[in-house]
Amino acid sequence: MTTAEILATARTLRPQEQLFLIDSLFEMLDEPDPAISAAWANEAKDRLAAYDRGEIQAAPIEELFAKMRAV
């Protein structure tokens, strides 16, 4: 089935079925990559350990938001 055929078929679905299809497609695209998840988990652990050792400091979230708004 081509993409055009799939879209044509999707257009014939009831709105609830279309929403289910959209949600399912987004879910497929949003599957986590185990390697990336593991890398982020290690990064978080390393950052927390550095914080606990006093190598890095935390800043109030308000400062981060202010910096983000200024960009």
NUGU-492128 format. One record per residue: chain; y, z, x of N, C-alpha, C, O in turn. Coordinates in steps of 0.02 Angstrom, whole numbers. Each point is the difference from the previous one (the first is absolute). Last residue first. Layout:
<atoms>
 ch   n_c2   n_c3   n_c1  ca_c2  ca_c3  ca_c1   c_c2   c_c3   c_c1   o_c2   o_c3   o_c1
  A      Y      Z      X      Y      Z      X      Y      Z      X      Y      Z      X
...
</atoms>
This chain:
<atoms>
 ch   n_c2   n_c3   n_c1  ca_c2  ca_c3  ca_c1   c_c2   c_c3   c_c1   o_c2   o_c3   o_c1
  A   1738   1281    827    -23    -65     27     16    -57    -46    -15    -57     15
  A     51    293    -63     53    -28     42    -19    -69     27     43    -37     23
  A   -193    173   -152     53    -26    -43     53    -36     41     31    -47    -23
  A   -205    159    137    -27    -58    -35     53    -32    -45      4    -62     -4
  A     48    264    115     -7    -55     49    -23    -64    -35     24    -54     15
  A    -19    249   -144     68    -21     16      0    -58     49     38    -47     -8
  A   -243    149    -44     25    -39    -57     71    -25     14     17    -57    -18
  A   -111    201    177    -35    -63     -1     26    -45    -56     13    -59     11
  A     67    278     -2     26    -39     55    -32    -69      3     34    -50     12
  A   -115    206   -168     65    -25    -21     32    -43     55     34    -49    -15
  A   -237    169     53     -9    -64    -34     66    -31    -22      7    -61     -4
  A    -22    226    218      0      4    -73     -5    -70    -32     30    -48     25
  A   -141     85    213     68     -2    -26     -4      5    -76    -49    -21    -30
  A   -112     90    263      6    -28    -67     73      0    -19     39     40     25
  A   -147    -58    232     28     43    -52      2    -36    -66      3    -61     -3
  A   -157     57    249     44    -36    -46     24     49    -53    -32     51    -13
  A    -97     33    186     21    -61     34     46    -43    -43     40    -39     26
  A   -167    255    -67     72      2     11     27    -61     35     57      1     24
  A   -285     54   -108     12     16     70     75      4     17     19     18     56
  A    -90    -81   -274    -25     68     11     11     22     73     11     59     12
  A     42   -282    -69     46     46    -34    -20     73     14     41     42     17
  A   -187   -208     57     61      0     41     52     46    -30     35     35     37
  A   -229    -67   -161    -16     38     60     61      3     46     15     53     28
  A      2   -186   -219     -2     71    -19    -15     43     62     31     53      8
  A    -38   -286     21     69     23    -12      2     74    -19     44     36     23
  A   -256   -138      5     36      4     64     71     25     -9     24     41     39
  A   -152    -81   -233    -27     58     37     37      9     66     18     56     19
  A     34   -247   -144     24     60    -34    -23     63     36     39     47      9
  A   -122   -253     67     72      6     15     28     63    -31     38     37     32
  A   -260    -92    -83      7     23     69     73      9     19     17     49     34
  A    -60   -141   -243    -23     69      0      6     29     70     23     57      9
  A     22   -286    -36     54     42    -28    -19     73      0     42     43     13
  A   -207   -196     56     55      1     48     58     44    -25     29     38     39
  A   -210    -76   -184    -19     45     55     55      5     52     14     54     26
  A     15   -208   -202      2     69    -26    -17     51     54     32     52      5
  A    -55   -280     47     71     18     -5      7     72    -26     41     38     26
  A   -257   -126    -17     27      6     69     73     21     -1     21     42     40
  A   -134    -87   -248    -22     62     32     29      9     71     15     57     19
  A    101   -185   -224    -38    -21     59    -20     64     37     44     36     23
  A     10    -64   -297     19     24     66    -45    -28     55    -60    -10    -10
  A    131   -109   -225    -56     36     30     20     22     70     22    -40     41
  A    105    -92   -210     22     64     25    -57     41     31      8     60     10
  A    -30   -275   -122     45    -10     57     18     65     34     19      0     59
  A   -152      4   -256    -37    -34     53     44     -9     63    -25      8     56
  A    126     80   -249    -47     48     29    -39    -31     57    -12     32     51
  A    153   -170   -178     39     44     44    -46     50     34      9     15     59
  A   -108   -151   -220     19    -39     59     40     41     50    -12     -3     60
  A    -46    101   -267    -60    -10     42     17    -39     63    -26     16     53
  A    194     10   -216    -14     64     32    -60     -6     47      0     28     55
  A     53   -214   -186     52     12     50    -15     63     39      3      1     61
  A   -142    -47   -243    -11    -48     54     49     11     57    -18      1     59
  A     46    124   -255    -60     22     35    -14    -45     60    -17     24     54
  A    189    -88   -198     19     59     39    -59     27     40      8     20     57
  A    -50   -196   -205     40    -24     56     22     59     45     -3     -5     61
  A   -109     54   -260    -46    -28     48     37    -27     61    -24      6     57
  A    150     75   -237    -36     56     31    -48    -25     54     -8     31     52
  A    127   -194   -182     42     36     48    -36     58     35      8     10     60
  A   -160   -211   -141     46     45    -36     41     38     52    -23      8     57
  A    -71   -249     14    -21     68    -13     51     38    -40     60    -17     -1
  A    -40   -208     91    -31      3    -67    -22     70    -18    -19     13    -57
  A    113    -73    271     52     -7    -51    -29      4    -71     37     14    -47
  A   -180    -14    238     35     64     -7     53     -3    -54     12     49    -35
  A   -125   -248     95    -43     45    -38     34     67    -12     -4     27    -55
  A    114   -178    192     -2    -28    -68    -43     45    -45     18     13    -57
  A    -10     38    286     63     16    -34      0    -25    -72     24     35    -45
  A   -208    -93    178      0     72    -12     63     21    -37     -3     39    -48
  A    -11   -260    120    -46     12    -56     -3     74    -18     -2     19    -59
  A    128    -83    247     33    -25    -60    -44     12    -62     25     17    -53
  A   -114     32    265     51     49    -19     34    -21    -64     14     42    -43
  A   -259   -133     69     61     -2     40     49     54    -24     -9     30    -53
  A   -270    -40     50     59      0    -43     62      0     45      4     39     48
</atoms>
